[in-house]
């Protein structure tokens, strides 16, 4: 029963039905619109053409020199003589199929574009004298000196749109007539053609979508089974490949993700075992260890919840398009990387706090060391548009572990970059503290740290801005590592607010070659 339900709700079936439904609705709308609106739209356009033609001819007559000058005689027309009025009449006849007759009462002049002027004259007189001659007439538009009428003959098969009346001089009458083709026959033929073509496209299109959908959904079903096993923490299954490039990439990402999750969970289990052993063996710091475990659990809860949630989403087929699937996979990979990075930081911090990772002292050229750290961060600084000012004397030698001092300086700089504000400036400089100690400062512009948070910024997992910290991958351990490194050097570190931002500092002892 469940299997039948899944087949009814399969992606392949849904795509096929969706295509058939959308195309059918489009075809129906076209048929309805063609049957009910085509004739009225055609009439409205022709009415607008007749209104525009009347206004243009009226304007030409008002600006002209008289009827005989504006409208050439038949002999003059044969000689090729044209005026603005005759050109416009010819345009209407050729472009819009309008037959026109213009009669001037004062000069008895007549100008026509019709091959049968007597019919136009007779119909004009029927309008002037109010004789319908058996026609059915309906006024569509009416102006001050003209009317536009739709007529139908007694047999109802033929009809015309006709404009008649007088121009502004009240001495020149006119008649403009255009036939209305039998639209019903044209609409019927067009509907038949539309049904034939639309039905053919619907049939072949539905078959194409169905078979294409089956080709696409087959590897997706395999990926869904794989994600379901991953959601149950079974990472032994692997995607076997597909002939579709995008799905092949997704499958390889799922295989890589499965391996990474397996390794990460193994690392987490190992780290948890080490933490548990430390807690059991050191009763004197039991309270701090309990807080430490609580903080680790809190930090891991979000990435694990995201990994489980997105993996279950993939397993349940919530992502029907490639973009969503790629997004779900990238979230799972990013959160696994975040957990792996935090575990490594925890292990390094634990080793230093237990005295297992003692510094290897040597004389450090502080100016050279600072330039090296800044060069590794040059791309990030340029991307963020941050300017860096360095004021460290050349030839300043300090005692310290080169690797660990670089880590302290890098943590300070990363923290400054992620919290810098306008005008986006970072300063690295030194100050003497007595004759034997030097303070190294990293100062950035931006918002100050709240005074109540200043004493706690070097605590493990403490974040002043938790939402912002997570956005750039912060775990709350960077400054704790700085504090542990400085403690192992028997030196100090701290931070303070300035008028324009925040200043972090640490101390090192001068070497014999140091100069100030």
GITA-V926618 format. One record per backbone hydrogen bond with DSSP energy under -0.5 kcal/mol. NH is the residue of the N-H (numbers start at 1). CO is the residue of the C=O. If there is no record, write none. Layout:
nh=NH co=CO
nh=NH co=CO
This chain:
nh=5 co=1
nh=6 co=2
nh=7 co=3
nh=8 co=4
nh=9 co=5
nh=10 co=7
nh=14 co=10
nh=15 co=11
nh=16 co=12
nh=17 co=13
nh=18 co=14
nh=19 co=15
nh=20 co=16
nh=21 co=17
nh=22 co=18
nh=23 co=19
nh=24 co=20
nh=25 co=21
nh=26 co=22
nh=27 co=23
nh=28 co=24
nh=29 co=25
nh=30 co=26
nh=31 co=27
nh=32 co=28
nh=33 co=29
nh=34 co=30
nh=35 co=31
nh=36 co=32
nh=37 co=33
nh=38 co=33
nh=38 co=34
nh=41 co=37
nh=42 co=38
nh=43 co=39
nh=44 co=40
nh=45 co=41
nh=46 co=42
nh=47 co=43
nh=48 co=44
nh=49 co=45
nh=50 co=46
nh=51 co=47
nh=52 co=48
nh=53 co=49
nh=54 co=50
nh=55 co=51
nh=56 co=52
nh=57 co=53
nh=58 co=54
nh=59 co=55
nh=60 co=56
nh=61 co=57
nh=62 co=58
nh=63 co=59
nh=64 co=60
nh=70 co=66
nh=71 co=67
nh=72 co=70
nh=77 co=73
nh=78 co=74
nh=79 co=75
nh=80 co=77
nh=81 co=76
nh=86 co=70
nh=87 co=83
nh=88 co=84
nh=89 co=85
nh=90 co=86
nh=91 co=87
nh=92 co=88
nh=93 co=89
nh=94 co=90
nh=95 co=91
nh=96 co=91
nh=96 co=92
nh=97 co=93
nh=98 co=92
nh=99 co=97
nh=99 co=177
nh=101 co=175
nh=102 co=111
nh=103 co=173
nh=104 co=109
nh=105 co=103
nh=105 co=171
nh=108 co=104
nh=109 co=104
nh=111 co=102
nh=113 co=100
nh=114 co=100
nh=119 co=116
nh=120 co=116
nh=121 co=117
nh=122 co=118
nh=123 co=119
nh=124 co=120
nh=125 co=121
nh=126 co=122
nh=127 co=123
nh=128 co=124
nh=129 co=125
nh=130 co=127
nh=131 co=126
nh=132 co=130
nh=135 co=132
nh=136 co=152
nh=137 co=135
nh=138 co=150
nh=140 co=148
nh=141 co=148
nh=143 co=146
nh=147 co=164
nh=148 co=141
nh=149 co=162
nh=150 co=138
nh=151 co=149
nh=151 co=160
nh=152 co=136
nh=153 co=158
nh=156 co=153
nh=159 co=180
nh=160 co=151
nh=161 co=178
nh=162 co=149
nh=162 co=160
nh=163 co=176
nh=164 co=147
nh=165 co=174
nh=166 co=145
nh=167 co=172
nh=170 co=167
nh=173 co=103
nh=173 co=171
nh=174 co=165
nh=175 co=101
nh=176 co=163
nh=177 co=99
nh=178 co=161
nh=180 co=159
nh=181 co=179
nh=183 co=181
nh=186 co=182
nh=187 co=183
nh=188 co=184
nh=189 co=185
nh=190 co=186
nh=191 co=187
nh=192 co=188
nh=193 co=189
nh=194 co=190
nh=195 co=191
nh=196 co=192
nh=197 co=193
nh=198 co=194
nh=199 co=195
nh=200 co=196
nh=201 co=197
nh=202 co=198
nh=203 co=199
nh=204 co=200
nh=205 co=201
nh=206 co=202
nh=207 co=203
nh=208 co=204
nh=209 co=205
nh=210 co=206
nh=211 co=207
nh=212 co=208
nh=213 co=209
nh=214 co=210
nh=215 co=211
nh=216 co=212
nh=217 co=213
nh=218 co=214
nh=219 co=215
nh=220 co=216
nh=221 co=217
nh=222 co=218
nh=223 co=219
nh=224 co=220
nh=225 co=221
nh=226 co=222
nh=227 co=223
nh=228 co=224
nh=229 co=225
nh=230 co=226
nh=231 co=227
nh=232 co=228
nh=233 co=230
nh=234 co=229
nh=235 co=233
nh=245 co=243
nh=248 co=244
nh=249 co=245
nh=250 co=246
nh=251 co=247
nh=252 co=248
nh=253 co=249
nh=254 co=250
nh=255 co=251
nh=256 co=252
nh=257 co=253
nh=258 co=254
nh=259 co=255
nh=260 co=256
nh=261 co=257
nh=262 co=258
nh=263 co=259
nh=264 co=260
nh=265 co=261
nh=266 co=262
nh=267 co=263
nh=268 co=264
nh=269 co=265
nh=270 co=266
nh=271 co=267
nh=272 co=268
nh=273 co=269
nh=274 co=270
nh=275 co=271
nh=276 co=272
nh=277 co=273
nh=278 co=274
nh=279 co=275
nh=280 co=276
nh=281 co=277
nh=282 co=278
nh=283 co=281
nh=285 co=282
nh=286 co=283
nh=289 co=285
nh=290 co=286
nh=291 co=287
nh=292 co=288
nh=293 co=289
nh=294 co=290
nh=295 co=291
nh=296 co=292
nh=297 co=293
nh=298 co=294
nh=299 co=295
nh=300 co=296
nh=301 co=297
nh=302 co=298
nh=303 co=299
nh=304 co=300
nh=305 co=301
nh=306 co=302
nh=307 co=303
nh=308 co=304
nh=309 co=305
nh=310 co=306
nh=311 co=307
nh=312 co=308
nh=313 co=309
nh=314 co=310
nh=315 co=311
nh=316 co=312
nh=317 co=314
nh=318 co=313
nh=320 co=318
nh=325 co=321
nh=326 co=322
nh=327 co=323
nh=328 co=324
nh=329 co=325
nh=330 co=326
nh=331 co=327
nh=332 co=328
nh=333 co=329
nh=334 co=330
nh=335 co=331
nh=336 co=332
nh=337 co=333
nh=338 co=334
nh=339 co=335
nh=340 co=336
nh=341 co=337
nh=342 co=338
nh=343 co=339
nh=344 co=340
nh=345 co=341
nh=346 co=342
nh=347 co=343
nh=348 co=344
nh=349 co=345
nh=350 co=346
nh=351 co=347
nh=352 co=348
nh=353 co=349
nh=354 co=350
nh=355 co=352
nh=356 co=351
nh=357 co=351
nh=361 co=359
nh=362 co=400
nh=364 co=398
nh=366 co=364
nh=366 co=396
nh=369 co=365
nh=370 co=366
nh=371 co=367
nh=372 co=368
nh=373 co=369
nh=374 co=370
nh=375 co=371
nh=376 co=372
nh=377 co=373
nh=377 co=374
nh=378 co=375
nh=381 co=377
nh=382 co=378
nh=383 co=379
nh=384 co=380
nh=385 co=381
nh=385 co=382
nh=386 co=381
nh=387 co=424
nh=389 co=426
nh=391 co=428
nh=396 co=393
nh=397 co=395
nh=398 co=364
nh=399 co=509
nh=400 co=362
nh=402 co=400
nh=405 co=401
nh=406 co=402
nh=407 co=403
nh=408 co=404
nh=409 co=405
nh=410 co=406
nh=411 co=407
nh=412 co=408
nh=413 co=409
nh=414 co=410
nh=415 co=411
nh=416 co=412
nh=417 co=413
nh=418 co=414
nh=419 co=415
nh=420 co=417
nh=421 co=445
nh=424 co=421
nh=426 co=387
nh=427 co=443
nh=428 co=389
nh=429 co=441
nh=430 co=391
nh=431 co=439
nh=433 co=437
nh=434 co=432
nh=437 co=433
nh=438 co=508
nh=439 co=431
nh=440 co=506
nh=441 co=429
nh=441 co=439
nh=442 co=504
nh=443 co=427
nh=444 co=502
nh=445 co=425
nh=446 co=500
nh=453 co=450
nh=454 co=450
nh=455 co=451
nh=456 co=453
nh=457 co=453
nh=457 co=454
nh=459 co=456
nh=461 co=476
nh=462 co=459
nh=462 co=476
nh=463 co=461
nh=466 co=464
nh=469 co=465
nh=470 co=466
nh=471 co=467
nh=472 co=468
nh=472 co=469
nh=473 co=470
nh=474 co=469
nh=481 co=477
nh=482 co=478
nh=483 co=479
nh=484 co=480
nh=485 co=481
nh=486 co=482
nh=487 co=483
nh=488 co=484
nh=489 co=485
nh=490 co=487
nh=491 co=486
nh=494 co=505
nh=496 co=503
nh=498 co=501
nh=502 co=444
nh=503 co=496
nh=504 co=442
nh=505 co=494
nh=506 co=440
nh=507 co=492
nh=508 co=438
nh=509 co=399
nh=510 co=436
nh=511 co=397
nh=514 co=511
